[in-house]
Amino acid sequence: MPSSVLRIALWSTVGVIVAALIAWQWGLPPFAPRPPGGAAAVGGPITLVDQTGATHTDRDFRGKLMLIYFGYTFCPDVCPTALQVMTVALNELGPKAKGVQGIFITVDPARDTPAHLKSYVANFPGLIGLTGSEDQVRAAARAYRVYYRKAGEGKDYLMDHSSIIFLMDRDGRYLAHFSHTSQSGAMAAAIAKHL
């Protein structure tokens, strides 16, 4: 078989695998059925611990919009940028921000203990930090279709992860999403439409 044909076949296979992984992450058929009404299959039950050591489930946030980001405190750039955008967007909402709960969920529970989260989220007013066991964090990430993976060894390892900010409604259903590069004003405007 000529090398050019082999190369095309290899890249085609890689493309199919990447497309399948993206479809799986976002819950697209054939991997997971969409819920009635065409809403995105994002969100679901979570049980995690906040920065004060209190246990929370997704039901504790009912009645408020939720602005959720998965990341980790040792992240050098993307996570603090996303959390800053969220914080500024909430500030721009003024008094209406009381109807929104900003949530930072770690993908690095080994290092992001409640005590460590407490000092970290203090830099981002209006947000709470959530952590838990490896299984609890994995279940939360799976519910939100978030990818994460440890990268490197030793105490200074990094975490590869999705960088998506989810806006969920008062019943925990998906409304919209943003990236860490979103403008805070656009985020605030999108949130205000649901308040």
MIDRENLO-840256 format. One record per residue (C-alpha): residue number from 0; x, y, z. Coordinates in Angstrom, 1 decimal. Layout:
N
<node num="NUM" x="X" y="Y" z="Z"/>
...
END
This chain:
195
<node num="0" x="0.0" y="0.0" z="0.0"/>
<node num="1" x="1.5" y="3.4" z="-0.9"/>
<node num="2" x="2.5" y="5.6" z="2.0"/>
<node num="3" x="0.1" y="8.4" z="0.9"/>
<node num="4" x="-2.9" y="6.1" z="1.1"/>
<node num="5" x="-1.8" y="4.8" z="4.5"/>
<node num="6" x="-1.3" y="8.4" z="5.8"/>
<node num="7" x="-4.8" y="9.4" z="4.6"/>
<node num="8" x="-6.3" y="6.3" z="6.3"/>
<node num="9" x="-4.5" y="7.1" z="9.5"/>
<node num="10" x="-5.6" y="10.7" z="9.6"/>
<node num="11" x="-9.2" y="9.7" z="8.7"/>
<node num="12" x="-9.2" y="7.3" z="11.7"/>
<node num="13" x="-7.8" y="10.0" z="14.0"/>
<node num="14" x="-10.6" y="12.4" z="12.7"/>
<node num="15" x="-13.3" y="9.9" z="13.4"/>
<node num="16" x="-12.0" y="9.2" z="16.9"/>
<node num="17" x="-11.8" y="13.0" z="17.7"/>
<node num="18" x="-15.3" y="13.5" z="16.4"/>
<node num="19" x="-16.6" y="10.6" z="18.5"/>
<node num="20" x="-14.9" y="12.0" z="21.7"/>
<node num="21" x="-16.4" y="15.4" z="21.1"/>
<node num="22" x="-19.8" y="13.9" z="20.5"/>
<node num="23" x="-19.5" y="11.8" z="23.7"/>
<node num="24" x="-18.4" y="14.8" z="25.8"/>
<node num="25" x="-21.4" y="16.8" z="24.7"/>
<node num="26" x="-23.8" y="13.9" z="24.9"/>
<node num="27" x="-24.6" y="13.7" z="21.3"/>
<node num="28" x="-26.1" y="10.6" z="19.8"/>
<node num="29" x="-25.4" y="7.7" z="19.6"/>
<node num="30" x="-23.6" y="8.0" z="23.0"/>
<node num="31" x="-26.4" y="9.6" z="25.0"/>
<node num="32" x="-30.0" y="10.6" z="24.2"/>
<node num="33" x="-30.9" y="14.2" z="24.4"/>
<node num="34" x="-33.5" y="15.1" z="27.0"/>
<node num="35" x="-37.0" y="16.1" z="25.9"/>
<node num="36" x="-37.3" y="19.6" z="24.4"/>
<node num="37" x="-33.8" y="19.5" z="22.8"/>
<node num="38" x="-32.0" y="20.8" z="25.9"/>
<node num="39" x="-28.3" y="20.0" z="26.1"/>
<node num="40" x="-27.4" y="16.9" z="28.2"/>
<node num="41" x="-25.3" y="19.0" z="30.6"/>
<node num="42" x="-25.7" y="19.0" z="34.4"/>
<node num="43" x="-27.0" y="16.6" z="37.0"/>
<node num="44" x="-26.7" y="15.5" z="40.5"/>
<node num="45" x="-23.6" y="16.4" z="42.4"/>
<node num="46" x="-22.5" y="16.1" z="46.0"/>
<node num="47" x="-19.4" y="18.0" z="47.0"/>
<node num="48" x="-17.8" y="19.9" z="49.9"/>
<node num="49" x="-17.3" y="23.7" z="49.9"/>
<node num="50" x="-14.4" y="25.8" z="51.2"/>
<node num="51" x="-15.8" y="25.8" z="54.7"/>
<node num="52" x="-16.3" y="22.0" z="54.8"/>
<node num="53" x="-20.0" y="22.1" z="54.3"/>
<node num="54" x="-21.5" y="19.4" z="52.0"/>
<node num="55" x="-23.6" y="20.7" z="49.1"/>
<node num="56" x="-25.7" y="18.9" z="46.5"/>
<node num="57" x="-27.0" y="20.5" z="43.3"/>
<node num="58" x="-30.4" y="20.9" z="45.0"/>
<node num="59" x="-28.9" y="23.4" z="47.4"/>
<node num="60" x="-28.6" y="25.9" z="44.6"/>
<node num="61" x="-32.2" y="25.6" z="43.3"/>
<node num="62" x="-34.0" y="28.9" z="42.9"/>
<node num="63" x="-30.8" y="30.6" z="41.7"/>
<node num="64" x="-29.1" y="30.6" z="38.3"/>
<node num="65" x="-25.7" y="28.8" z="38.6"/>
<node num="66" x="-22.5" y="30.0" z="36.8"/>
<node num="67" x="-20.2" y="26.9" z="37.0"/>
<node num="68" x="-16.6" y="26.5" z="36.1"/>
<node num="69" x="-14.4" y="23.4" z="36.5"/>
<node num="70" x="-10.7" y="24.0" z="37.0"/>
<node num="71" x="-8.0" y="23.9" z="39.7"/>
<node num="72" x="-6.2" y="26.3" z="42.0"/>
<node num="73" x="-2.7" y="25.5" z="40.7"/>
<node num="74" x="-3.7" y="26.4" z="37.1"/>
<node num="75" x="-1.3" y="29.0" z="35.9"/>
<node num="76" x="-3.5" y="31.0" z="33.6"/>
<node num="77" x="-6.8" y="29.8" z="32.1"/>
<node num="78" x="-8.6" y="29.1" z="35.4"/>
<node num="79" x="-7.9" y="32.4" z="37.1"/>
<node num="80" x="-8.9" y="34.2" z="33.9"/>
<node num="81" x="-12.2" y="32.3" z="33.7"/>
<node num="82" x="-12.9" y="33.0" z="37.4"/>
<node num="83" x="-12.0" y="36.7" z="37.0"/>
<node num="84" x="-14.4" y="37.0" z="34.0"/>
<node num="85" x="-17.2" y="35.4" z="36.1"/>
<node num="86" x="-16.5" y="37.7" z="39.0"/>
<node num="87" x="-16.5" y="40.8" z="36.9"/>
<node num="88" x="-19.7" y="39.7" z="35.1"/>
<node num="89" x="-21.4" y="39.2" z="38.5"/>
<node num="90" x="-20.3" y="42.6" z="39.6"/>
<node num="91" x="-21.7" y="44.1" z="36.5"/>
<node num="92" x="-25.1" y="42.7" z="37.3"/>
<node num="93" x="-25.2" y="44.8" z="40.5"/>
<node num="94" x="-28.0" y="43.8" z="42.9"/>
<node num="95" x="-29.3" y="41.3" z="40.4"/>
<node num="96" x="-26.3" y="39.1" z="41.1"/>
<node num="97" x="-28.0" y="37.9" z="44.2"/>
<node num="98" x="-30.0" y="35.7" z="41.9"/>
<node num="99" x="-26.9" y="33.9" z="40.6"/>
<node num="100" x="-24.5" y="31.5" z="42.4"/>
<node num="101" x="-20.9" y="31.4" z="41.0"/>
<node num="102" x="-19.4" y="28.0" z="41.5"/>
<node num="103" x="-15.8" y="26.8" z="41.0"/>
<node num="104" x="-15.5" y="23.0" z="41.0"/>
<node num="105" x="-12.0" y="21.6" z="41.3"/>
<node num="106" x="-10.7" y="18.8" z="39.0"/>
<node num="107" x="-7.7" y="18.4" z="41.4"/>
<node num="108" x="-9.2" y="17.2" z="44.7"/>
<node num="109" x="-5.9" y="15.8" z="45.9"/>
<node num="110" x="-4.4" y="19.3" z="46.3"/>
<node num="111" x="-7.6" y="21.4" z="46.4"/>
<node num="112" x="-8.7" y="20.7" z="49.9"/>
<node num="113" x="-11.5" y="22.8" z="51.5"/>
<node num="114" x="-8.8" y="24.8" z="53.4"/>
<node num="115" x="-6.8" y="25.5" z="50.2"/>
<node num="116" x="-10.0" y="26.4" z="48.3"/>
<node num="117" x="-11.0" y="28.9" z="51.1"/>
<node num="118" x="-8.0" y="31.1" z="50.5"/>
<node num="119" x="-8.2" y="30.7" z="46.7"/>
<node num="120" x="-11.9" y="31.6" z="46.2"/>
<node num="121" x="-11.4" y="34.6" z="48.6"/>
<node num="122" x="-9.8" y="36.2" z="45.5"/>
<node num="123" x="-13.1" y="35.9" z="43.6"/>
<node num="124" x="-16.0" y="37.4" z="45.5"/>
<node num="125" x="-19.4" y="35.9" z="44.8"/>
<node num="126" x="-18.0" y="32.4" z="44.1"/>
<node num="127" x="-17.9" y="29.3" z="46.2"/>
<node num="128" x="-15.3" y="26.5" z="45.8"/>
<node num="129" x="-16.3" y="22.9" z="45.7"/>
<node num="130" x="-14.2" y="19.8" z="46.1"/>
<node num="131" x="-14.7" y="16.2" z="47.2"/>
<node num="132" x="-13.4" y="12.7" z="46.8"/>
<node num="133" x="-11.9" y="11.6" z="43.5"/>
<node num="134" x="-15.2" y="9.7" z="42.8"/>
<node num="135" x="-17.4" y="12.7" z="43.7"/>
<node num="136" x="-15.4" y="15.0" z="41.4"/>
<node num="137" x="-15.4" y="12.5" z="38.6"/>
<node num="138" x="-19.2" y="12.2" z="38.9"/>
<node num="139" x="-19.7" y="15.9" z="38.8"/>
<node num="140" x="-17.4" y="16.3" z="35.8"/>
<node num="141" x="-19.2" y="13.5" z="34.0"/>
<node num="142" x="-22.5" y="15.1" z="34.6"/>
<node num="143" x="-21.3" y="18.3" z="33.0"/>
<node num="144" x="-19.4" y="16.6" z="30.2"/>
<node num="145" x="-16.1" y="18.0" z="31.5"/>
<node num="146" x="-12.8" y="16.4" z="30.4"/>
<node num="147" x="-9.8" y="16.4" z="32.8"/>
<node num="148" x="-6.6" y="14.5" z="33.2"/>
<node num="149" x="-3.5" y="14.8" z="35.3"/>
<node num="150" x="-0.5" y="15.9" z="33.2"/>
<node num="151" x="3.0" y="15.4" z="34.7"/>
<node num="152" x="4.5" y="13.9" z="37.8"/>
<node num="153" x="5.6" y="15.2" z="41.2"/>
<node num="154" x="3.9" y="17.9" z="43.3"/>
<node num="155" x="4.0" y="20.5" z="40.5"/>
<node num="156" x="1.9" y="18.5" z="38.0"/>
<node num="157" x="-0.7" y="20.3" z="35.8"/>
<node num="158" x="-4.3" y="19.3" z="35.0"/>
<node num="159" x="-5.5" y="19.2" z="31.4"/>
<node num="160" x="-9.2" y="20.1" z="31.4"/>
<node num="161" x="-12.1" y="21.6" z="29.5"/>
<node num="162" x="-12.5" y="25.3" z="29.9"/>
<node num="163" x="-16.2" y="26.0" z="29.8"/>
<node num="164" x="-18.3" y="28.3" z="32.0"/>
<node num="165" x="-21.8" y="26.8" z="32.3"/>
<node num="166" x="-25.0" y="28.9" z="32.9"/>
<node num="167" x="-27.6" y="26.7" z="34.5"/>
<node num="168" x="-31.2" y="27.7" z="35.2"/>
<node num="169" x="-33.0" y="27.7" z="38.6"/>
<node num="170" x="-33.8" y="24.0" z="38.3"/>
<node num="171" x="-30.2" y="23.0" z="37.3"/>
<node num="172" x="-30.9" y="22.8" z="33.6"/>
<node num="173" x="-28.4" y="24.1" z="30.9"/>
<node num="174" x="-29.0" y="27.5" z="29.5"/>
<node num="175" x="-25.8" y="28.6" z="27.9"/>
<node num="176" x="-22.0" y="28.4" z="28.1"/>
<node num="177" x="-19.0" y="30.7" z="27.8"/>
<node num="178" x="-15.3" y="30.4" z="27.5"/>
<node num="179" x="-12.5" y="31.9" z="29.6"/>
<node num="180" x="-12.0" y="34.3" z="26.7"/>
<node num="181" x="-15.6" y="35.6" z="26.9"/>
<node num="182" x="-16.1" y="39.3" z="27.6"/>
<node num="183" x="-17.6" y="39.9" z="31.1"/>
<node num="184" x="-20.1" y="42.4" z="29.6"/>
<node num="185" x="-21.5" y="39.8" z="27.2"/>
<node num="186" x="-21.6" y="37.2" z="30.0"/>
<node num="187" x="-23.5" y="39.6" z="32.3"/>
<node num="188" x="-26.0" y="40.5" z="29.5"/>
<node num="189" x="-26.6" y="36.8" z="28.7"/>
<node num="190" x="-27.2" y="36.1" z="32.4"/>
<node num="191" x="-29.5" y="39.2" z="32.9"/>
<node num="192" x="-31.9" y="37.8" z="30.2"/>
<node num="193" x="-32.7" y="34.9" z="32.7"/>
<node num="194" x="-33.0" y="37.0" z="35.8"/>
END
